[in-house]
Amino acid sequence: MTPGGRSWFRELLALYDFGFASRVRTWQRWYAGTPYEYVERFVPAQGHVVDLGCGWGLFANLLALKAPGRTVHGIDLAAKKISWAQRTVGTRPNIHFAVRDLTTLELERTDAIVIYD
């Protein structure tokens, strides 16, 4: 829980509410002992953040939700995972997902790069 009782997990779960499998997978990832909120504190609250190998975007979404001053770019080679991640974007302008090969990726200006989980 975050200060004031706001649950970031509930907000993330709502982003992935497009079927039973997506809700279960989100629940599993959050409670698998992965300290998402702890690690998030070490990422700058402003600027461009690239999440390499973002999968279906759970950590990238947390980064974008907790700090609207971040522009988060999630990149993964798995098209199916990115298609799930793209479904979570909605109208939020500070998060983007793309299918890219990390071995040929040329990064533009970034303030932080994360490779998580």
C-alpha positions in Angstrom: 0.0 0.0 0.0 1.1 3.5 -0.6 0.7 6.5 1.7 -3.0 7.4 2.2 -4.1 3.7 1.6 -4.0 3.8 -2.2 -3.2 0.4 -3.6 -1.1 0.5 -6.7 -1.8 -3.2 -7.2 -5.5 -2.4 -7.6 -4.8 0.2 -10.2 -2.5 -2.1 -12.1 -5.0 -4.9 -11.9 -7.6 -2.6 -13.4 -5.3 -2.0 -16.4 -5.2 -5.7 -17.1 -8.9 -6.3 -16.7 -9.4 -7.8 -20.1 -10.0 -11.4 -19.1 -9.6 -13.9 -16.4 -6.1 -15.0 -17.6 -4.8 -11.4 -17.6 -6.1 -10.8 -14.0 -4.7 -14.0 -12.7 -1.3 -13.4 -14.4 -1.1 -9.9 -12.9 -2.0 -11.2 -9.5 0.7 -13.9 -9.7 3.4 -11.5 -10.9 2.6 -9.0 -8.1 2.6 -11.5 -5.3 5.5 -13.7 -6.6 7.9 -11.9 -4.2 8.9 -9.3 -6.7 9.5 -6.0 -4.9 8.1 -3.7 -7.7 7.4 -0.8 -5.4 10.8 -1.0 -3.7 12.7 -1.0 -7.0 10.5 1.8 -8.4 11.9 4.2 -5.9 15.3 4.1 -7.5 14.0 5.2 -10.9 14.0 9.0 -11.5 10.5 10.5 -11.2 11.1 12.7 -14.2 12.4 12.0 -17.7 12.6 9.2 -20.3 12.7 5.7 -19.0 13.2 2.6 -21.1 12.1 -0.8 -19.8 14.1 -3.4 -21.8 12.4 -6.8 -22.0 9.3 -5.3 -20.5 7.1 -8.4 -21.2 3.5 -7.4 -20.9 4.4 -4.1 -19.1 3.6 -4.6 -15.4 6.6 -2.7 -14.1 6.5 -0.2 -17.0 2.9 0.6 -16.0 3.8 1.0 -12.4 6.5 3.4 -13.3 4.1 5.5 -15.4 1.3 5.4 -12.9 3.4 6.4 -9.9 5.2 9.3 -11.6 3.3 11.1 -14.4 6.6 13.1 -15.1 8.1 9.9 -16.5 7.7 8.9 -20.1 8.1 5.1 -20.1 8.9 3.1 -23.2 8.5 -0.6 -22.8 10.3 -2.8 -25.4 10.1 -6.5 -25.9 10.7 -9.0 -28.7 7.5 -11.0 -27.9 4.7 -9.5 -30.0 2.0 -11.3 -27.9 3.3 -9.7 -24.7 3.5 -6.3 -26.3 -0.1 -6.6 -27.6 -1.3 -7.2 -24.0 0.8 -4.3 -22.8 -0.6 -2.0 -25.5 -4.1 -2.8 -24.3 -3.3 -1.2 -20.9 -2.2 2.2 -22.3 -5.6 3.8 -22.8 -5.3 7.6 -23.0 -2.2 7.9 -20.9 0.4 9.9 -22.8 3.4 8.9 -20.7 3.6 5.2 -21.6 4.4 3.4 -24.9 5.1 -0.2 -25.9 6.9 -1.5 -29.0 8.1 -4.8 -30.4 11.8 -4.4 -30.9 14.9 -6.6 -31.1 17.2 -5.5 -28.2 20.3 -6.7 -30.1 19.7 -4.0 -32.8 18.1 -1.3 -30.7 19.6 2.1 -30.8 18.4 4.2 -27.8 17.6 7.9 -28.1 18.1 10.1 -25.0 17.2 8.3 -21.9 17.3 9.2 -18.2 17.1 5.6 -17.0 17.1 2.1 -18.4 15.6 -0.8 -16.4 15.9 -4.5 -17.0 13.7 -6.0 -14.4 12.7 -9.5 -13.6 
